[in-house]
Amino acid sequence: QVQLVESGGGLVQPGGSLRLSCAASGSISNIIRMGWYRQAPGKQRELVASITRGGSTNYGDSMKGRFTISGDNAKNTVYLQMNSLNSEDTAVYYCNLEKILPRNSYWGQGTQVTVSS
């Protein structure tokens, strides 16, 4: 089994920054990608950012230039630095891990990010 432990969410003012962390443990051999998704009330879950074990990154359109994803393969941990936050970034942020052999996808429990003055 795979465990994903997320941290770093909270309340931040518009224009502020937050850093999320997600640490993976358990049966985590053959990881191919880790990333973050978010879901706001009444909206579908959407990609925030992802990173492969090789370091290739992918971002959702509204996050480009504001968010940066990075990873520490030795610690099986990914980080999401979020800058210039606005109210539209308010959502529950979920960590995701994809692995192969067998192919499967795992989700963390989510961490709330609220951007409000």
The first five atom37 places (N, CA, C, CB, O) and aatype in JSON, in Angstrom:
{
  "aatype": [5, 19, 5, 10, 19, 6, 15, 7, 7, 7, 10, 19, 5, 14, 7, 7, 15, 10, 1, 10, 15, 4, 0, 0, 15, 7, 15, 9, 15, 2, 9, 9, 1, 12, 7, 17, 18, 1, 5, 0, 14, 7, 11, 5, 1, 6, 10, 19, 0, 15, 9, 16, 1, 7, 7, 15, 16, 2, 18, 7, 3, 15, 12, 11, 7, 1, 13, 16, 9, 15, 7, 3, 2, 0, 11, 2, 16, 19, 18, 10, 5, 12, 2, 15, 10, 2, 15, 6, 3, 16, 0, 19, 18, 18, 4, 2, 10, 6, 11, 9, 10, 14, 1, 2, 15, 18, 17, 7, 5, 7, 16, 5, 19, 16, 19, 15, 15],
  "atom_mask": [
    [1, 1, 1, 1, 1],
    [1, 1, 1, 1, 1],
    [1, 1, 1, 1, 1],
    [1, 1, 1, 1, 1],
    [1, 1, 1, 1, 1],
    [1, 1, 1, 1, 1],
    [1, 1, 1, 1, 1],
    [1, 1, 1, 0, 1],
    [1, 1, 1, 0, 1],
    [1, 1, 1, 0, 1],
    [1, 1, 1, 1, 1],
    [1, 1, 1, 1, 1],
    [1, 1, 1, 1, 1],
    [1, 1, 1, 1, 1],
    [1, 1, 1, 0, 1],
    [1, 1, 1, 0, 1],
    [1, 1, 1, 1, 1],
    [1, 1, 1, 1, 1],
    [1, 1, 1, 1, 1],
    [1, 1, 1, 1, 1],
    [1, 1, 1, 1, 1],
    [1, 1, 1, 1, 1],
    [1, 1, 1, 1, 1],
    [1, 1, 1, 1, 1],
    [1, 1, 1, 1, 1],
    [1, 1, 1, 0, 1],
    [1, 1, 1, 1, 1],
    [1, 1, 1, 1, 1],
    [1, 1, 1, 1, 1],
    [1, 1, 1, 1, 1],
    [1, 1, 1, 1, 1],
    [1, 1, 1, 1, 1],
    [1, 1, 1, 1, 1],
    [1, 1, 1, 1, 1],
    [1, 1, 1, 0, 1],
    [1, 1, 1, 1, 1],
    [1, 1, 1, 1, 1],
    [1, 1, 1, 1, 1],
    [1, 1, 1, 1, 1],
    [1, 1, 1, 1, 1],
    [1, 1, 1, 1, 1],
    [1, 1, 1, 0, 1],
    [1, 1, 1, 1, 1],
    [1, 1, 1, 1, 1],
    [1, 1, 1, 1, 1],
    [1, 1, 1, 1, 1],
    [1, 1, 1, 1, 1],
    [1, 1, 1, 1, 1],
    [1, 1, 1, 1, 1],
    [1, 1, 1, 1, 1],
    [1, 1, 1, 1, 1],
    [1, 1, 1, 1, 1],
    [1, 1, 1, 1, 1],
    [1, 1, 1, 0, 1],
    [1, 1, 1, 0, 1],
    [1, 1, 1, 1, 1],
    [1, 1, 1, 1, 1],
    [1, 1, 1, 1, 1],
    [1, 1, 1, 1, 1],
    [1, 1, 1, 0, 1],
    [1, 1, 1, 1, 1],
    [1, 1, 1, 1, 1],
    [1, 1, 1, 1, 1],
    [1, 1, 1, 1, 1],
    [1, 1, 1, 0, 1],
    [1, 1, 1, 1, 1],
    [1, 1, 1, 1, 1],
    [1, 1, 1, 1, 1],
    [1, 1, 1, 1, 1],
    [1, 1, 1, 1, 1],
    [1, 1, 1, 0, 1],
    [1, 1, 1, 1, 1],
    [1, 1, 1, 1, 1],
    [1, 1, 1, 1, 1],
    [1, 1, 1, 1, 1],
    [1, 1, 1, 1, 1],
    [1, 1, 1, 1, 1],
    [1, 1, 1, 1, 1],
    [1, 1, 1, 1, 1],
    [1, 1, 1, 1, 1],
    [1, 1, 1, 1, 1],
    [1, 1, 1, 1, 1],
    [1, 1, 1, 1, 1],
    [1, 1, 1, 1, 1],
    [1, 1, 1, 1, 1],
    [1, 1, 1, 1, 1],
    [1, 1, 1, 1, 1],
    [1, 1, 1, 1, 1],
    [1, 1, 1, 1, 1],
    [1, 1, 1, 1, 1],
    [1, 1, 1, 1, 1],
    [1, 1, 1, 1, 1],
    [1, 1, 1, 1, 1],
    [1, 1, 1, 1, 1],
    [1, 1, 1, 1, 1],
    [1, 1, 1, 1, 1],
    [1, 1, 1, 1, 1],
    [1, 1, 1, 1, 1],
    [1, 1, 1, 1, 1],
    [1, 1, 1, 1, 1],
    [1, 1, 1, 1, 1],
    [1, 1, 1, 1, 1],
    [1, 1, 1, 1, 1],
    [1, 1, 1, 1, 1],
    [1, 1, 1, 1, 1],
    [1, 1, 1, 1, 1],
    [1, 1, 1, 1, 1],
    [1, 1, 1, 0, 1],
    [1, 1, 1, 1, 1],
    [1, 1, 1, 0, 1],
    [1, 1, 1, 1, 1],
    [1, 1, 1, 1, 1],
    [1, 1, 1, 1, 1],
    [1, 1, 1, 1, 1],
    [1, 1, 1, 1, 1],
    [1, 1, 1, 1, 1],
    [1, 1, 1, 1, 1]
  ],
  "atom_positions": [
    [[0.85, -1.2, 0.0], [0.0, 0.0, 0.0], [0.88, 1.25, 0.0], [-0.96, 0.01, 1.23], [2.05, 1.21, 0.38]],
    [[0.29, 2.35, -0.43], [1.0, 3.62, -0.53], [0.35, 4.63, 0.41], [1.01, 4.15, -1.99], [-0.87, 4.76, 0.45]],
    [[1.18, 5.34, 1.13], [0.69, 6.43, 1.99], [1.26, 7.75, 1.5], [1.06, 6.18, 3.48], [2.45, 7.85, 1.21]],
    [[0.4, 8.76, 1.42], [0.81, 10.1, 1.02], [0.44, 11.05, 2.15], [0.13, 10.53, -0.32], [-0.72, 11.15, 2.52]],
    [[1.42, 11.73, 2.69], [1.2, 12.66, 3.78], [1.44, 14.07, 3.28], [2.12, 12.34, 4.99], [2.56, 14.42, 2.9]],
    [[0.39, 14.87, 3.29], [0.44, 16.24, 2.79], [0.56, 17.21, 3.96], [-0.81, 16.56, 1.95], [0.06, 16.95, 5.06]],
    [[1.23, 18.3, 3.71], [1.32, 19.35, 4.72], [1.53, 20.69, 4.04], [2.47, 19.06, 5.72], [1.92, 20.77, 2.88]],
    [[1.26, 21.75, 4.8], [1.57, 23.09, 4.33], [0.37, 23.94, 3.94], [0.0, 0.0, 0.0], [0.53, 25.11, 3.62]],
    [[-0.82, 23.37, 3.96], [-1.98, 24.18, 3.62], [-2.32, 25.17, 4.73], [0.0, 0.0, 0.0], [-1.71, 25.15, 5.8]],
    [[-3.29, 26.03, 4.45], [-3.7, 26.99, 5.46], [-4.36, 28.21, 4.85], [0.0, 0.0, 0.0], [-4.78, 28.21, 3.69]],
    [[-4.43, 29.25, 5.66], [-5.04, 30.51, 5.26], [-3.95, 31.51, 4.9], [-5.94, 31.07, 6.38], [-2.99, 31.69, 5.65]],
    [[-4.1, 32.15, 3.77], [-3.12, 33.13, 3.33], [-3.85, 34.31, 2.69], [-2.1, 32.5, 2.33], [-4.92, 34.13, 2.11]],
    [[-3.28, 35.48, 2.79], [-3.87, 36.67, 2.19], [-3.6, 36.71, 0.69], [-3.34, 37.94, 2.86], [-2.61, 36.14, 0.22]],
    [[-4.46, 37.37, -0.06], [-4.2, 37.53, -1.5], [-2.82, 38.13, -1.74], [-5.27, 38.43, -2.15], [-2.4, 39.06, -1.06]],
    [[-2.13, 37.57, -2.72], [-0.77, 37.99, -3.01], [0.29, 37.25, -2.23], [0.0, 0.0, 0.0], [1.48, 37.41, -2.49]],
    [[-0.13, 36.44, -1.28], [0.81, 35.72, -0.44], [1.29, 34.43, -1.06], [0.0, 0.0, 0.0], [0.97, 34.1, -2.2]],
    [[2.06, 33.69, -0.26], [2.67, 32.44, -0.73], [2.44, 31.32, 0.28], [4.17, 32.64, -0.98], [2.26, 31.55, 1.48]],
    [[2.45, 30.12, -0.24], [2.41, 28.92, 0.58], [3.27, 27.86, -0.08], [0.94, 28.41, 0.78], [3.48, 27.88, -1.29]],
    [[3.75, 26.93, 0.72], [4.51, 25.8, 0.21], [3.88, 24.52, 0.72], [6.01, 25.89, 0.62], [3.79, 24.3, 1.93]],
    [[3.47, 23.68, -0.19], [2.9, 22.39, 0.15], [3.96, 21.31, 0.01], [1.67, 22.07, -0.72], [4.84, 21.39, -0.85]],
    [[3.86, 20.3, 0.85], [4.75, 19.14, 0.77], [3.92, 17.87, 0.76], [5.75, 19.12, 1.95], [2.85, 17.81, 1.36]],
    [[4.42, 16.86, 0.07], [3.77, 15.56, 0.04], [4.86, 14.49, 0.1], [2.88, 15.39, -1.23], [5.71, 14.39, -0.79]],
    [[4.82, 13.7, 1.16], [5.8, 12.64, 1.36], [5.14, 11.28, 1.13], [6.42, 12.71, 2.77], [4.1, 10.99, 1.72]],
    [[5.75, 10.47, 0.3], [5.21, 9.15, -0.01], [5.97, 8.07, 0.75], [5.28, 8.88, -1.52], [7.19, 8.17, 0.94]],
    [[5.26, 7.04, 1.18], [5.88, 5.91, 1.84], [5.08, 4.65, 1.53], [5.97, 6.14, 3.37], [3.98, 4.72, 0.97]],
    [[5.64, 3.51, 1.89], [4.97, 2.23, 1.62], [5.53, 1.56, 0.38], [0.0, 0.0, 0.0], [6.74, 1.56, 0.16]],
    [[4.65, 1.0, -0.42], [5.05, 0.28, -1.64], [5.24, 1.27, -2.77], [4.0, -0.79, -2.03], [4.39, 1.39, -3.65]],
    [[6.37, 1.98, -2.75], [6.55, 3.1, -3.67], [7.66, 2.85, -4.68], [6.85, 4.36, -2.91], [8.26, 3.79, -5.19]],
    [[7.93, 1.6, -4.95], [8.87, 1.33, -6.03], [8.18, 1.64, -7.36], [9.37, -0.15, -5.99], [6.95, 1.58, -7.46]],
    [[8.96, 1.96, -8.36], [8.45, 2.2, -9.72], [7.53, 3.41, -9.82], [7.72, 0.98, -10.22], [6.57, 3.4, -10.58]],
    [[7.83, 4.45, -9.05], [7.08, 5.71, -9.19], [7.46, 6.34, -10.52], [7.38, 6.7, -8.0], [8.64, 6.4, -10.87]],
    [[6.47, 6.81, -11.27], [6.77, 7.51, -12.51], [6.45, 8.99, -12.42], [6.01, 6.88, -13.65], [7.04, 9.79, -13.14]],
    [[5.53, 9.37, -11.54], [5.13, 10.78, -11.47], [4.46, 11.05, -10.14], [4.18, 11.14, -12.64], [3.75, 10.21, -9.6]],
    [[4.7, 12.24, -9.62], [3.95, 12.75, -8.48], [3.48, 14.15, -8.82], [4.81, 12.75, -7.18], [4.08, 14.84, -9.64]],
    [[2.42, 14.54, -8.18], [1.92, 15.88, -8.49], [0.82, 16.32, -7.56], [0.0, 0.0, 0.0], [0.5, 15.66, -6.56]],
    [[0.25, 17.46, -7.91], [-0.82, 18.06, -7.13], [-2.01, 18.36, -8.04], [-0.32, 19.35, -6.44], [-1.87, 18.82, -9.17]],
    [[-3.18, 18.08, -7.5], [-4.44, 18.46, -8.13], [-5.21, 19.29, -7.1], [-5.26, 17.21, -8.6], [-4.89, 19.25, -5.91]],
    [[-6.2, 20.01, -7.56], [-7.02, 20.76, -6.61], [-8.48, 20.69, -7.03], [-6.55, 22.23, -6.53], [-8.82, 20.47, -8.19]],
    [[-9.33, 20.87, -6.03], [-10.77, 20.87, -6.28], [-11.42, 21.94, -5.43], [-11.39, 19.48, -6.0], [-11.37, 21.9, -4.2]],
    [[-12.04, 22.89, -6.1], [-12.79, 23.95, -5.43], [-14.25, 23.53, -5.34], [-12.64, 25.31, -6.19], [-14.7, 22.68, -6.12]],
    [[-15.0, 24.1, -4.42], [-16.42, 23.73, -4.27], [-17.18, 23.92, -5.57], [-17.08, 24.56, -3.16], [-17.11, 24.98, -6.19]],
    [[-17.9, 22.88, -5.98], [-18.71, 22.96, -7.18], [-17.94, 22.82, -8.48], [0.0, 0.0, 0.0], [-18.51, 22.96, -9.56]],
    [[-16.64, 22.56, -8.38], [-15.82, 22.45, -9.59], [-15.17, 21.07, -9.67], [-14.75, 23.54, -9.63], [-15.07, 20.36, -8.68]],
    [[-14.74, 20.73, -10.88], [-14.04, 19.45, -11.06], [-12.6, 19.55, -10.57], [-14.05, 19.03, -12.54], [-12.02, 20.63, -10.5]],
    [[-12.07, 18.41, -10.22], [-10.66, 18.36, -9.83], [-9.81, 18.68, -11.05], [-10.29, 16.96, -9.23], [-10.07, 18.19, -12.15]],
    [[-8.79, 19.5, -10.85], [-7.94, 19.91, -11.96], [-6.46, 19.77, -11.59], [-8.25, 21.35, -12.37], [-6.08, 19.82, -10.43]],
    [[-5.65, 19.59, -12.63], [-4.22, 19.49, -12.46], [-3.66, 20.84, -12.01], [-3.54, 19.02, -13.75], [-3.98, 21.88, -12.59]],
    [[-2.82, 20.79, -10.98], [-2.05, 21.96, -10.59], [-0.65, 21.86, -11.19], [-1.98, 22.09, -9.05], [-0.22, 22.74, -11.94]],
    [[0.04, 20.78, -10.86], [1.38, 20.56, -11.39], [1.79, 19.12, -11.13], [2.39, 21.55, -10.76], [1.35, 18.49, -10.17]],
    [[2.64, 18.63, -11.99], [3.18, 17.29, -11.79], [4.65, 17.27, -12.18], [2.39, 16.24, -12.61], [5.13, 18.13, -12.92]],
    [[5.35, 16.27, -11.66], [6.77, 16.13, -11.96], [7.1, 14.65, -12.06], [7.65, 16.81, -10.87], [6.67, 13.85, -11.23]],
    [[7.86, 14.29, -13.1], [8.28, 12.91, -13.25], [9.54, 12.65, -12.43], [8.52, 12.57, -14.73], [10.17, 13.58, -11.93]],
    [[9.89, 11.38, -12.31], [11.12, 11.04, -11.58], [12.34, 11.65, -12.27], [11.28, 9.5, -11.46], [13.36, 11.93, -11.64]],
    [[12.22, 11.83, -13.57], [13.32, 12.44, -14.31], [13.36, 13.95, -14.23], [0.0, 0.0, 0.0], [14.3, 14.57, -14.72]],
    [[12.34, 14.55, -13.61], [12.35, 16.0, -13.42], [11.53, 16.79, -14.41], [0.0, 0.0, 0.0], [11.51, 18.02, -14.34]],
    [[10.84, 16.13, -15.33], [9.99, 16.85, -16.27], [8.73, 17.33, -15.55], [9.62, 15.96, -17.49], [8.13, 16.58, -14.78]],
    [[8.35, 18.58, -15.81], [7.22, 19.16, -15.11], [6.09, 19.53, -16.06], [7.66, 20.39, -14.33], [6.29, 19.73, -17.26]],
    [[4.91, 19.6, -15.5], [3.72, 20.0, -16.25], [2.85, 20.8, -15.3], [2.95, 18.75, -16.82], [2.69, 20.46, -14.13]],
    [[2.26, 21.91, -15.83], [1.46, 22.79, -15.01], [0.1, 23.04, -15.63], [2.19, 24.1, -14.79], [-0.06, 23.04, -16.85]],
    [[-0.89, 23.26, -14.77], [-2.16, 23.75, -15.25], [-1.98, 25.17, -15.77], [0.0, 0.0, 0.0], [-1.09, 25.89, -15.32]],
    [[-2.82, 25.56, -16.7], [-2.63, 26.85, -17.38], [-2.62, 28.03, -16.41], [-3.71, 27.05, -18.41], [-1.8, 28.93, -16.55]],
    [[-3.51, 28.04, -15.44], [-3.62, 29.2, -14.56], [-2.52, 29.24, -13.5], [-4.97, 29.21, -13.88], [-2.41, 30.22, -12.77]],
    [[-1.72, 28.21, -13.42], [-0.65, 28.14, -12.43], [0.71, 28.52, -13.0], [-0.59, 26.76, -11.85], [1.65, 28.79, -12.25]],
    [[0.82, 28.54, -14.32], [2.12, 28.79, -14.93], [2.63, 30.17, -14.55], [2.03, 28.66, -16.45], [1.91, 31.17, -14.63]],
    [[3.88, 30.2, -14.13], [4.5, 31.45, -13.73], [4.3, 31.82, -12.28], [0.0, 0.0, 0.0], [5.0, 32.7, -11.77]],
    [[3.36, 31.17, -11.6], [3.11, 31.46, -10.19], [3.49, 30.3, -9.29], [1.64, 31.81, -9.98], [3.95, 30.51, -8.16]],
    [[3.3, 29.08, -9.78], [3.56, 27.89, -8.97], [4.81, 27.17, -9.5], [2.33, 26.93, -8.99], [5.09, 27.17, -10.7]],
    [[5.53, 26.56, -8.58], [6.7, 25.76, -8.97], [6.67, 24.45, -8.22], [8.02, 26.53, -8.68], [6.57, 24.41, -6.99]],
    [[6.77, 23.36, -8.98], [6.83, 22.04, -8.36], [8.26, 21.54, -8.4], [5.87, 21.04, -9.07], [8.98, 21.75, -9.38]],
    [[8.66, 20.87, -7.34], [10.0, 20.28, -7.29], [9.91, 18.96, -6.54], [11.02, 21.25, -6.6], [8.94, 18.7, -5.82]],
    [[10.93, 18.15, -6.7], [10.89, 16.84, -6.07], [12.22, 16.43, -5.5], [0.0, 0.0, 0.0], [13.27, 16.86, -5.97]],
    [[12.17, 15.62, -4.49], [13.37, 15.02, -3.88], [13.17, 13.52, -3.96], [13.59, 15.51, -2.38], [12.48, 12.92, -3.14]],
    [[13.8, 12.91, -4.98], [13.58, 11.48, -5.2], [14.07, 10.64, -4.03], [14.28, 11.03, -6.47], [13.47, 9.61, -3.71]],
    [[15.13, 11.06, -3.39], [15.67, 10.29, -2.27], [14.7, 10.25, -1.1], [17.01, 10.89, -1.82], [14.66, 9.28, -0.34]],
    [[13.91, 11.32, -0.96], [12.93, 11.39, 0.13], [11.53, 11.04, -0.34], [12.93, 12.78, 0.74], [10.59, 11.02, 0.46]],
    [[11.38, 10.76, -1.63], [10.05, 10.48, -2.2], [9.05, 11.57, -1.81], [9.53, 9.1, -1.72], [7.93, 11.3, -1.38]],
    [[9.49, 12.78, -1.97], [8.7, 13.94, -1.55], [8.64, 14.95, -2.69], [9.29, 14.59, -0.28], [9.62, 15.16, -3.4]],
    [[7.48, 15.56, -2.85], [7.33, 16.64, -3.81], [6.88, 17.88, -3.05], [6.33, 16.27, -4.94], [6.21, 17.81, -2.02]],
    [[7.27, 19.02, -3.62], [6.95, 20.3, -3.02], [6.25, 21.16, -4.06], [8.23, 21.0, -2.49], [6.53, 21.08, -5.26]],
    [[5.34, 21.99, -3.58], [4.65, 22.93, -4.46], [4.76, 24.31, -3.85], [3.16, 22.53, -4.68], [4.14, 24.61, -2.83]],
    [[5.55, 25.15, -4.48], [5.68, 26.54, -4.04], [4.65, 27.35, -4.79], [7.13, 27.1, -4.28], [4.65, 27.39, -6.02]],
    [[3.77, 28.0, -4.05], [2.69, 28.77, -4.65], [2.86, 30.24, -4.29], [1.3, 28.26, -4.18], [2.85, 30.61, -3.12]],
    [[3.02, 31.07, -5.3], [3.19, 32.5, -5.11], [2.05, 33.27, -5.76], [4.54, 32.96, -5.68], [1.31, 32.73, -6.59]],
    [[1.91, 34.53, -5.38], [0.89, 35.4, -5.96], [-0.49, 34.75, -5.92], [1.24, 35.76, -7.41], [-1.23, 34.74, -6.9]],
    [[-0.82, 34.22, -4.76], [-2.09, 33.53, -4.61], [-3.26, 34.5, -4.66], [-2.11, 32.74, -3.3], [-3.16, 35.64, -4.19]],
    [[-4.35, 34.04, -5.23], [-5.58, 34.83, -5.26], [-6.75, 33.96, -4.84], [-5.82, 35.42, -6.67], [-6.6, 32.76, -4.62]],
    [[-7.9, 34.56, -4.74], [-9.07, 33.85, -4.21], [-9.45, 32.64, -5.05], [-10.25, 34.79, -4.12], [-10.02, 31.68, -4.54]],
    [[-9.13, 32.69, -6.34], [-9.46, 31.56, -7.21], [-8.58, 30.34, -6.95], [-9.33, 31.96, -8.65], [-8.86, 29.26, -7.46]],
    [[-7.54, 30.51, -6.16], [-6.69, 29.38, -5.79], [-7.23, 28.65, -4.57], [-5.27, 29.85, -5.53], [-6.68, 27.62, -4.18]],
    [[-8.27, 29.17, -3.97], [-8.88, 28.51, -2.81], [-9.46, 27.17, -3.23], [-9.96, 29.4, -2.18], [-10.31, 27.11, -4.12]],
    [[-9.0, 26.11, -2.58], [-9.43, 24.77, -2.95], [-8.81, 23.77, -1.98], [-9.04, 24.44, -4.41], [-7.96, 24.12, -1.16]],
    [[-9.24, 22.54, -2.08], [-8.54, 21.44, -1.43], [-7.51, 20.92, -2.41], [-9.53, 20.3, -0.96], [-7.84, 20.59, -3.56]],
    [[-6.28, 20.84, -1.97], [-5.18, 20.39, -2.81], [-4.84, 18.95, -2.46], [-3.94, 21.31, -2.64], [-4.61, 18.61, -1.29]],
    [[-4.8, 18.11, -3.49], [-4.56, 16.68, -3.31], [-3.24, 16.27, -3.94], [-5.71, 15.87, -3.92], [-2.93, 16.65, -5.07]],
    [[-2.49, 15.51, -3.21], [-1.26, 14.93, -3.75], [-1.62, 13.65, -4.51], [-0.23, 14.63, -2.62], [-2.5, 12.89, -4.09]],
    [[-0.94, 13.43, -5.61], [-1.17, 12.24, -6.42], [0.16, 11.56, -6.74], [-1.92, 12.61, -7.72], [1.17, 12.22, -6.98]],
    [[0.13, 10.26, -6.75], [1.32, 9.47, -7.1], [0.91, 8.42, -8.13], [1.96, 8.79, -5.84], [-0.09, 7.72, -7.96]],
    [[1.7, 8.33, -9.19], [1.47, 7.3, -10.21], [2.66, 6.37, -10.24], [1.23, 7.94, -11.61], [3.81, 6.8, -10.19]],
    [[2.38, 5.09, -10.32], [3.45, 4.11, -10.4], [3.09, 3.05, -11.43], [3.72, 3.46, -9.02], [1.95, 2.96, -11.89]],
    [[4.08, 2.25, -11.77], [3.86, 1.15, -12.71], [4.29, -0.16, -12.06], [4.63, 1.39, -14.02], [4.93, -0.18, -11.01]],
    [[3.91, -1.25, -12.73], [4.29, -2.58, -12.3], [3.88, -2.89, -10.87], [5.76, -2.75, -12.45], [4.75, -3.07, -10.01]],
    [[2.6, -2.94, -10.58], [1.5, -2.67, -11.51], [1.19, -1.18, -11.61], [0.25, -3.44, -11.09], [1.56, -0.4, -10.73]],
    [[0.52, -0.82, -12.69], [0.15, 0.59, -12.87], [-0.98, 0.93, -11.91], [-0.27, 0.88, -14.33], [-1.98, 0.22, -11.83]],
    [[-0.8, 2.05, -11.18], [-1.82, 2.47, -10.24], [-1.62, 3.93, -9.9], [-1.79, 1.6, -8.98], [-0.55, 4.5, -10.12]],
    [[-2.66, 4.52, -9.37], [-2.64, 5.92, -8.99], [-3.17, 6.04, -7.57], [-3.46, 6.8, -9.98], [-4.16, 5.4, -7.22]],
    [[-2.51, 6.87, -6.77], [-2.88, 7.02, -5.37], [-3.09, 8.49, -5.04], [-1.79, 6.41, -4.45], [-2.48, 9.37, -5.65]],
    [[-3.99, 8.73, -4.06], [-4.32, 10.1, -3.67], [-4.12, 10.3, -2.18], [-5.76, 10.42, -4.05], [-4.37, 9.41, -1.37]],
    [[-3.66, 11.48, -1.84], [-3.62, 11.88, -0.46], [-4.99, 12.32, 0.01], [0.0, 0.0, 0.0], [-5.94, 12.36, -0.77]],
    [[-5.1, 12.64, 1.29], [-6.39, 13.02, 1.86], [-6.76, 14.46, 1.54], [-6.38, 12.82, 3.36], [-7.92, 14.85, 1.69]],
    [[-5.81, 15.24, 1.11], [-6.09, 16.63, 0.75], [-5.73, 17.6, 1.86], [0.0, 0.0, 0.0], [-5.81, 17.29, 3.05]],
    [[-5.34, 18.79, 1.44], [-5.05, 19.86, 2.39], [-5.72, 21.13, 1.89], [-3.5, 20.06, 2.57], [-5.64, 21.47, 0.71]],
    [[-6.38, 21.83, 2.8], [-7.15, 23.01, 2.43], [-6.23, 24.22, 2.28], [-8.23, 23.3, 3.47], [-5.4, 24.5, 3.14]],
    [[-6.41, 24.91, 1.17], [-5.75, 26.2, 0.95], [-6.85, 27.24, 0.78], [-4.79, 26.16, -0.3], [-7.7, 27.13, -0.1]],
    [[-6.81, 28.25, 1.63], [-7.81, 29.31, 1.57], [-7.09, 30.65, 1.4], [-8.7, 29.32, 2.85], [-6.23, 31.02, 2.2]],
    [[-7.46, 31.36, 0.34], [-6.88, 32.67, 0.08], [-7.95, 33.72, 0.35], [-6.33, 32.78, -1.4], [-8.94, 33.82, -0.38]],
    [[-7.73, 34.49, 1.4], [-8.74, 35.45, 1.81], [-8.11, 36.54, 2.66], [-9.87, 34.77, 2.57], [-7.15, 36.3, 3.39]],
    [[-8.67, 37.73, 2.57], [-8.19, 38.82, 3.41], [-9.02, 38.89, 4.68], [-8.26, 40.16, 2.64], [-8.78, 39.74, 5.53]]
  ]
}
